[in-house]
Amino acid sequence: MNMPKAFIFDLDGTLVDALPDIRANANRALKALGYAFELSLDDTRPHVGGGAQKLAASILGKAMDDPDTMALYHAFADIYEKHPADFGRPFPGVIETLQALKERGIPMSCVTAKPAKARVQVLDRLGITPYLVTALSPEDGFAKKPAPDMLYECCRRMGVDTADTVMVGDTAYDIEAGFNAGCMHVAYCEHGYQPLPPEFEGQVVRLARFDELLRLLP
């Protein structure tokens, strides 16, 4: 078996259980804009994946470029900078797995739709930054997943080919980005926020536990 030379991870739903923070910050933004409803955790889950603007559009049931969507998106992004990791924590097994990969000298990166300033704070506060060569958001000048652009740039910075890299995520955006980049393996975290689309069944490495990633190493 060929050994992966690098790993690229999504953030929310993959490395970090950010759903409580997403819910709290969405509710703060809704309240600030005068909306009279709040989201529960179960209400929030289907809206996650694809970035903050898509989340705002999904919550309101409006178009991505609708003025109400944009107002909620900007309010949410501003509030998230102030409350990036009040409740979120790494999923079980994440830190141990990152440590094991680091000890084997395998470079790692993160690609996320989370706004860049919030991404930096979350990775720092939850102790993940020291394990990463780099982390990227669309705000850094790259197309959103499922475009492979962020994955290509991570591989360039890590000094590896995408064909030798494993992409790990929890949404169709992550899976498609991994396929579009030509990654060696694409892994799906069952602890994430979106069910595996049926069309990808049998094409991805399913992870019931995060540390099962280490099985990809000889």
Summary of the structure (lengths in Angstrom):
residues: 218
radius of gyration: 16.8
end to end distance: 6.8
largest distance: 56.5
contacts: 738
relative contact order: 0.18
helix: 48%
strand: 13%
